[in-house]
């Protein structure tokens, strides 16, 4: 091959290479990168905010009552859909305190629930948790433990200022409401009055001192069963004396006293409290029982009054005030049904 032909071939090939290099589109394919984990969508907190705690025997689990709130790391919150959870260990075939296991995205939450005995009722106050599903003497002992645990011994003199707060007239803060009204009415002023040269009210022992086995001392004041403020009420002095240490009934006799209708339930619940707090005190049917037997009644009448005169706002406020100062509550104000479970038809 001569030199001219070879030179021409080289020139032509060089031109093709030049054109190809200048007309080729060079594309780059982005390699996908793995998304780095973030903490923004991780669960920071998960809690059950609502659910049905009490169940009857053989009742189905109420998933509609269950509410679970999730808080993410970025503070976003949402309520979990019921379809995203599973329930374990629910059993209502036998009564008692039990635990449900709830699973959501690998998170396990245990919550307590109670299957009630046929005679029992729902108790939502944590204060009485140990009394759930009990009745008879077992319930009485459990309530005694509850109301004795944080009990604060007060003096008889303390009862004056406690009652001025617990039994205050809601329409007149300078007055107290009398359990047994007298000639000056139901609401009377506190403190000494020069008009009558004395006091409009005194401290009535609803469970009488003579039936307590302990008397208060005005000169040597000391705590005792006779200074428990739950058992003390403002009363007209003359009416207090007329009542003496009588049992309570629907009519007045030499041995029984009838209070006004508005406080019959209040009196019943005070006597229930005293018999529960102090085991030496018992309730019975016989108003002729000697004082040294430390009894009160009439029990069947008191159980009726507990139903006929329900707890009102005044009585609940009294319970709260005494709790604040004496450290314990009257269970029969918070849950009047306790009385039937201890002394009534539900007591076994």
PyMOL commands that set and color helices and strands:
alter all, ss='L'
color gray80, all
select helices_A, chain A and resi 3-23+63-65+82-84+126-131+136-149+158-166+209-211+225-227+229-231+237-243+261-277+291-293+299-308+313-326+331-334+338-343+345-347
alter helices_A, ss='H'
color red, helices_A
select strands_A, chain A and resi 43-50+54-55+67-72+77-79+86-88+96-104+107-115+168-169+172-182+185-189+192-193+198-199+202-205+232-235+247-248+256-257+282-283+295-296
alter strands_A, ss='S'
color yellow, strands_A
deselect
rebuild
show_as cartoon
